[in-house]
Amino acid sequence: MNLERMQLKGLLVESQKKYKTLDTEASGLIILIRSVLNPYQDDMSQLQIEKVLTYVERLHSIVAEIKDLKSKIEKLEREFE
């Protein structure tokens, strides 16, 4: 295997690892958001909207990064076909 293909393979593996890490973090954030946004709360003024906003903003950035990584991974995988 030549050096360039080895570098591409390393980049692919690194991107896949980062994708999995971000996917796990996104899943955790979704669980956090759902736990903070309790639909059975009697007093809506008690909702911790600031926390939810922080979690949603992070989730938004993760999803954008996941989309970029997904296209990068697909492109790298096509290089090995």
VMD Tcl script that builds the backbone (N, CA, C; Angstrom):
set m [mol new atoms 243]
animate dup $m
set s [atomselect $m all]
$s set {name element resname resid chain x y z} {
  {N N MET 1 A 0.857 -1.166 0.000}
  {CA C MET 1 A 0.000 0.000 0.000}
  {C C MET 1 A 0.905 1.230 0.000}
  {N N ASN 2 A 0.624 2.147 -0.913}
  {CA C ASN 2 A 1.485 3.322 -0.980}
  {C C ASN 2 A 1.171 4.301 0.148}
  {N N LEU 3 A 2.039 5.270 0.313}
  {CA C LEU 3 A 1.948 6.219 1.422}
  {C C LEU 3 A 0.656 7.037 1.384}
  {N N GLU 4 A 0.251 7.473 0.190}
  {CA C GLU 4 A -0.960 8.279 0.082}
  {C C GLU 4 A -2.204 7.501 0.511}
  {N N ARG 5 A -2.279 6.246 0.117}
  {CA C ARG 5 A -3.437 5.424 0.508}
  {C C ARG 5 A -3.441 5.177 2.019}
  {N N MET 6 A -2.267 5.027 2.599}
  {CA C MET 6 A -2.181 4.842 4.045}
  {C C MET 6 A -2.645 6.112 4.770}
  {N N GLN 7 A -2.274 7.276 4.238}
  {CA C GLN 7 A -2.708 8.532 4.828}
  {C C GLN 7 A -4.227 8.691 4.716}
  {N N LEU 8 A -4.758 8.343 3.536}
  {CA C LEU 8 A -6.205 8.408 3.348}
  {C C LEU 8 A -6.928 7.462 4.306}
  {N N LYS 9 A -6.383 6.282 4.472}
  {CA C LYS 9 A -6.990 5.298 5.379}
  {C C LYS 9 A -6.981 5.833 6.808}
  {N N GLY 10 A -5.880 6.449 7.213}
  {CA C GLY 10 A -5.789 7.032 8.551}
  {C C GLY 10 A -6.798 8.155 8.737}
  {N N LEU 11 A -6.944 8.986 7.715}
  {CA C LEU 11 A -7.913 10.078 7.764}
  {C C LEU 11 A -9.341 9.538 7.838}
  {N N LEU 12 A -9.595 8.475 7.104}
  {CA C LEU 12 A -10.920 7.849 7.124}
  {C C LEU 12 A -11.236 7.295 8.517}
  {N N VAL 13 A -10.294 6.580 9.086}
  {CA C VAL 13 A -10.496 5.989 10.418}
  {C C VAL 13 A -10.689 7.087 11.462}
  {N N GLU 14 A -9.903 8.138 11.372}
  {CA C GLU 14 A -10.025 9.261 12.307}
  {C C GLU 14 A -11.390 9.946 12.175}
  {N N SER 15 A -11.834 10.126 10.948}
  {CA C SER 15 A -13.135 10.757 10.705}
  {C C SER 15 A -14.269 9.885 11.214}
  {N N GLN 16 A -14.172 8.584 11.009}
  {CA C GLN 16 A -15.201 7.661 11.492}
  {C C GLN 16 A -15.260 7.652 13.016}
  {N N LYS 17 A -14.106 7.718 13.658}
  {CA C LYS 17 A -14.062 7.744 15.117}
  {C C LYS 17 A -14.710 9.027 15.647}
  {N N LYS 18 A -14.383 10.157 15.028}
  {CA C LYS 18 A -14.963 11.424 15.450}
  {C C LYS 18 A -16.474 11.430 15.221}
  {N N TYR 19 A -16.911 10.849 14.107}
  {CA C TYR 19 A -18.338 10.746 13.799}
  {C C TYR 19 A -19.068 9.981 14.907}
  {N N LYS 20 A -18.511 8.850 15.311}
  {CA C LYS 20 A -19.137 8.034 16.358}
  {C C LYS 20 A -19.183 8.782 17.687}
  {N N THR 21 A -18.107 9.503 18.006}
  {CA C THR 21 A -18.060 10.270 19.243}
  {C C THR 21 A -19.126 11.363 19.246}
  {N N LEU 22 A -19.238 12.087 18.138}
  {CA C LEU 22 A -20.242 13.146 18.035}
  {C C LEU 22 A -21.653 12.577 18.059}
  {N N ASP 23 A -21.848 11.436 17.417}
  {CA C ASP 23 A -23.156 10.798 17.406}
  {C C ASP 23 A -23.580 10.404 18.821}
  {N N THR 24 A -22.643 9.888 19.588}
  {CA C THR 24 A -22.917 9.525 20.978}
  {C C THR 24 A -23.248 10.760 21.808}
  {N N GLU 25 A -22.484 11.833 21.607}
  {CA C GLU 25 A -22.754 13.072 22.341}
  {C C GLU 25 A -24.132 13.634 21.980}
  {N N ALA 26 A -24.477 13.576 20.690}
  {CA C ALA 26 A -25.784 14.069 20.253}
  {C C ALA 26 A -26.909 13.260 20.899}
  {N N SER 27 A -26.749 11.963 20.963}
  {CA C SER 27 A -27.764 11.110 21.603}
  {C C SER 27 A -27.925 11.469 23.073}
  {N N GLY 28 A -26.822 11.723 23.738}
  {CA C GLY 28 A -26.867 12.119 25.139}
  {C C GLY 28 A -27.557 13.462 25.327}
  {N N LEU 29 A -27.281 14.389 24.431}
  {CA C LEU 29 A -27.925 15.700 24.516}
  {C C LEU 29 A -29.434 15.601 24.312}
  {N N ILE 30 A -29.846 14.744 23.404}
  {CA C ILE 30 A -31.283 14.560 23.169}
  {C C ILE 30 A -31.950 14.040 24.440}
  {N N ILE 31 A -31.304 13.112 25.111}
  {CA C ILE 31 A -31.848 12.588 26.364}
  {C C ILE 31 A -31.903 13.697 27.417}
  {N N LEU 32 A -30.845 14.501 27.507}
  {CA C LEU 32 A -30.835 15.615 28.457}
  {C C LEU 32 A -31.953 16.612 28.177}
  {N N ILE 33 A -32.110 16.962 26.920}
  {CA C ILE 33 A -33.146 17.929 26.536}
  {C C ILE 33 A -34.525 17.397 26.911}
  {N N ARG 34 A -34.754 16.139 26.624}
  {CA C ARG 34 A -36.053 15.544 26.938}
  {C C ARG 34 A -36.295 15.478 28.440}
  {N N SER 35 A -35.237 15.268 29.211}
  {CA C SER 35 A -35.416 15.192 30.667}
  {C C SER 35 A -35.681 16.569 31.270}
  {N N VAL 36 A -35.068 17.601 30.703}
  {CA C VAL 36 A -35.278 18.961 31.212}
  {C C VAL 36 A -36.640 19.496 30.770}
  {N N LEU 37 A -37.053 19.149 29.573}
  {CA C LEU 37 A -38.365 19.583 29.081}
  {C C LEU 37 A -39.432 18.571 29.484}
  {N N ASN 38 A -39.779 18.601 30.726}
  {CA C ASN 38 A -40.768 17.674 31.258}
  {C C ASN 38 A -42.166 18.134 30.838}
  {N N PRO 39 A -42.848 17.397 29.975}
  {CA C PRO 39 A -44.174 17.828 29.519}
  {C C PRO 39 A -45.243 17.741 30.601}
  {N N TYR 40 A -44.928 17.080 31.689}
  {CA C TYR 40 A -45.902 16.919 32.770}
  {C C TYR 40 A -45.711 17.951 33.876}
  {N N GLN 41 A -44.823 18.901 33.628}
  {CA C GLN 41 A -44.583 19.971 34.604}
  {C C GLN 41 A -45.841 20.832 34.732}
  {N N ASP 42 A -46.279 21.045 35.945}
  {CA C ASP 42 A -47.476 21.850 36.184}
  {C C ASP 42 A -47.223 23.336 35.958}
  {N N ASP 43 A -46.071 23.810 36.393}
  {CA C ASP 43 A -45.756 25.230 36.324}
  {C C ASP 43 A -44.694 25.456 35.249}
  {N N MET 44 A -45.110 25.969 34.108}
  {CA C MET 44 A -44.189 26.166 32.988}
  {C C MET 44 A -43.091 27.183 33.305}
  {N N SER 45 A -43.323 28.037 34.286}
  {CA C SER 45 A -42.287 29.008 34.647}
  {C C SER 45 A -41.100 28.330 35.328}
  {N N GLN 46 A -41.267 27.090 35.723}
  {CA C GLN 46 A -40.193 26.343 36.370}
  {C C GLN 46 A -39.289 25.617 35.364}
  {N N LEU 47 A -39.667 25.639 34.092}
  {CA C LEU 47 A -38.829 24.991 33.076}
  {C C LEU 47 A -37.474 25.695 32.986}
  {N N GLN 48 A -36.442 24.921 32.840}
  {CA C GLN 48 A -35.079 25.459 32.770}
  {C C GLN 48 A -34.710 25.708 31.306}
  {N N ILE 49 A -35.306 26.726 30.734}
  {CA C ILE 49 A -35.152 27.020 29.317}
  {C C ILE 49 A -33.711 27.383 28.950}
  {N N GLU 50 A -32.992 28.038 29.863}
  {CA C GLU 50 A -31.610 28.409 29.577}
  {C C GLU 50 A -30.751 27.163 29.345}
  {N N LYS 51 A -30.973 26.140 30.169}
  {CA C LYS 51 A -30.253 24.875 29.990}
  {C C LYS 51 A -30.619 24.251 28.645}
  {N N VAL 52 A -31.912 24.235 28.351}
  {CA C VAL 52 A -32.378 23.644 27.097}
  {C C VAL 52 A -31.749 24.374 25.914}
  {N N LEU 53 A -31.716 25.687 25.973}
  {CA C LEU 53 A -31.142 26.476 24.889}
  {C C LEU 53 A -29.666 26.139 24.687}
  {N N THR 54 A -28.932 26.020 25.773}
  {CA C THR 54 A -27.514 25.646 25.688}
  {C C THR 54 A -27.348 24.273 25.055}
  {N N TYR 55 A -28.165 23.317 25.501}
  {CA C TYR 55 A -28.086 21.957 24.956}
  {C C TYR 55 A -28.461 21.930 23.469}
  {N N VAL 56 A -29.485 22.675 23.097}
  {CA C VAL 56 A -29.934 22.688 21.704}
  {C C VAL 56 A -28.897 23.357 20.809}
  {N N GLU 57 A -28.271 24.417 21.291}
  {CA C GLU 57 A -27.222 25.066 20.496}
  {C C GLU 57 A -26.056 24.113 20.256}
  {N N ARG 58 A -25.657 23.381 21.290}
  {CA C ARG 58 A -24.578 22.401 21.129}
  {C C ARG 58 A -25.018 21.292 20.172}
  {N N LEU 59 A -26.246 20.828 20.325}
  {CA C LEU 59 A -26.763 19.792 19.438}
  {C C LEU 59 A -26.766 20.273 17.987}
  {N N HIS 60 A -27.145 21.512 17.788}
  {CA C HIS 60 A -27.161 22.090 16.443}
  {C C HIS 60 A -25.761 22.085 15.830}
  {N N SER 61 A -24.765 22.481 16.598}
  {CA C SER 61 A -23.401 22.495 16.063}
  {C C SER 61 A -22.890 21.077 15.804}
  {N N ILE 62 A -23.274 20.130 16.662}
  {CA C ILE 62 A -22.859 18.742 16.467}
  {C C ILE 62 A -23.478 18.185 15.195}
  {N N VAL 63 A -24.757 18.439 14.985}
  {CA C VAL 63 A -25.432 17.923 13.788}
  {C C VAL 63 A -24.792 18.493 12.525}
  {N N ALA 64 A -24.447 19.772 12.542}
  {CA C ALA 64 A -23.775 20.368 11.382}
  {C C ALA 64 A -22.428 19.694 11.144}
  {N N GLU 65 A -21.689 19.445 12.211}
  {CA C GLU 65 A -20.390 18.787 12.081}
  {C C GLU 65 A -20.548 17.341 11.611}
  {N N ILE 66 A -21.586 16.661 12.100}
  {CA C ILE 66 A -21.847 15.283 11.675}
  {C C ILE 66 A -22.147 15.237 10.175}
  {N N LYS 67 A -22.923 16.194 9.697}
  {CA C LYS 67 A -23.244 16.232 8.265}
  {C C LYS 67 A -21.978 16.411 7.434}
  {N N ASP 68 A -21.098 17.310 7.872}
  {CA C ASP 68 A -19.835 17.520 7.163}
  {C C ASP 68 A -18.977 16.258 7.180}
  {N N LEU 69 A -18.902 15.641 8.351}
  {CA C LEU 69 A -18.110 14.418 8.470}
  {C C LEU 69 A -18.670 13.295 7.610}
  {N N LYS 70 A -19.988 13.196 7.558}
  {CA C LYS 70 A -20.610 12.133 6.763}
  {C C LYS 70 A -20.230 12.261 5.293}
  {N N SER 71 A -20.288 13.479 4.775}
  {CA C SER 71 A -19.917 13.663 3.365}
  {C C SER 71 A -18.419 13.428 3.165}
  {N N LYS 72 A -17.613 13.821 4.139}
  {CA C LYS 72 A -16.166 13.582 4.050}
  {C C LYS 72 A -15.868 12.089 4.064}
  {N N ILE 73 A -16.544 11.344 4.934}
  {CA C ILE 73 A -16.342 9.897 5.028}
  {C C ILE 73 A -16.766 9.216 3.730}
  {N N GLU 74 A -17.907 9.631 3.190}
  {CA C GLU 74 A -18.366 9.045 1.923}
  {C C GLU 74 A -17.354 9.302 0.809}
  {N N LYS 75 A -16.811 10.500 0.769}
  {CA C LYS 75 A -15.810 10.842 -0.253}
  {C C LYS 75 A -14.554 9.990 -0.075}
  {N N LEU 76 A -14.107 9.836 1.159}
  {CA C LEU 76 A -12.915 9.031 1.414}
  {C C LEU 76 A -13.169 7.570 1.076}
  {N N GLU 77 A -14.352 7.066 1.395}
  {CA C GLU 77 A -14.666 5.679 1.068}
  {C C GLU 77 A -14.694 5.444 -0.440}
  {N N ARG 78 A -15.148 6.439 -1.201}
  {CA C ARG 78 A -15.143 6.303 -2.663}
  {C C ARG 78 A -13.725 6.202 -3.219}
  {N N GLU 79 A -12.774 6.784 -2.518}
  {CA C GLU 79 A -11.375 6.712 -2.947}
  {C C GLU 79 A -10.838 5.279 -2.875}
  {N N PHE 80 A -11.441 4.463 -2.033}
  {CA C PHE 80 A -10.971 3.088 -1.864}
  {C C PHE 80 A -11.709 2.086 -2.741}
  {N N GLU 81 A -12.680 2.549 -3.525}
  {CA C GLU 81 A -13.411 1.642 -4.408}
  {C C GLU 81 A -12.649 1.353 -5.655}
}
mol reanalyze $m
mol bondsrecalc $m
mol representation Tube
mol addrep $m
